[in-house]
Amino acid sequence: MKSVGTIGAGQIGSAIAQQLARLNIEATLANSRGPETLRDQIRQWGPSIKADTREDAVAKDIVFVAML
């Protein structure tokens, strides 16, 4: 499985992360404020989604950019 990163944790980025979590696909979610601001948000989706830096997210094989 290829690695997945999502930059942006608003409505679109969160929807992508939620769907990946439902499919039990590991992914990294990042935003401009830093991973610590996402901890509560990703906790509800389960262990397949982790929060990290934008640099880590863009290093993945597949990257979703969900920024307006």
C-alpha positions as CSV (number, residue, x, y, z in Angstrom):
1,M,0.0,0.0,0.0
2,K,1.3,3.4,-0.8
3,S,1.6,6.0,1.9
4,V,-1.0,8.8,2.1
5,G,-0.7,12.4,3.3
6,T,-3.3,15.1,3.5
7,I,-2.5,18.8,3.9
8,G,-5.4,20.7,5.3
9,A,-7.7,19.7,8.1
10,G,-10.8,21.7,7.3
11,Q,-14.0,20.2,5.9
12,I,-12.4,18.7,2.8
13,G,-9.2,17.4,4.4
14,S,-11.2,16.0,7.4
15,A,-13.6,14.3,5.0
16,I,-10.7,12.6,3.2
17,A,-9.1,11.6,6.5
18,Q,-12.4,10.2,7.8
19,Q,-12.9,8.1,4.7
20,L,-9.4,6.8,4.8
21,A,-9.9,5.8,8.5
22,R,-13.2,4.0,7.6
23,L,-11.2,2.0,5.1
24,N,-8.4,1.4,7.7
25,I,-5.9,3.1,5.4
26,E,-3.0,4.7,7.3
27,A,-2.5,8.4,6.5
28,T,-0.9,11.5,7.9
29,L,-2.9,14.7,8.4
30,A,-1.2,18.1,8.6
31,N,-2.2,21.7,8.8
32,S,-0.5,25.1,9.1
33,R,-0.9,25.3,12.9
34,G,1.1,22.1,13.7
35,P,0.2,18.5,14.6
36,E,-0.6,19.2,18.2
37,T,-3.7,21.1,17.1
38,L,-5.0,18.0,15.4
39,R,-4.7,15.5,18.3
40,D,-8.3,15.7,19.5
41,Q,-9.7,15.7,15.9
42,I,-7.9,12.6,14.8
43,R,-8.4,10.7,18.1
44,Q,-12.1,10.1,17.1
45,W,-11.1,8.5,13.8
46,G,-8.9,5.7,15.2
47,P,-5.3,4.6,15.0
48,S,-4.9,4.7,11.2
49,I,-4.7,8.5,11.0
50,K,-1.9,10.3,12.6
51,A,-1.1,14.0,12.9
52,D,2.3,15.2,11.8
53,T,4.1,18.1,10.1
54,R,3.4,19.3,6.5
55,E,6.9,18.2,5.6
56,D,6.0,14.7,6.7
57,A,2.7,14.7,4.8
58,V,4.2,15.9,1.5
59,A,6.8,13.1,1.7
60,K,4.1,10.4,1.2
61,D,3.5,8.6,-2.1
62,I,0.0,10.1,-2.5
63,V,-0.7,13.7,-1.2
64,F,-4.1,15.4,-1.0
65,V,-3.9,19.2,-0.8
66,A,-7.2,20.4,0.7
67,M,-6.6,24.1,1.3
68,L,-8.8,27.0,0.2
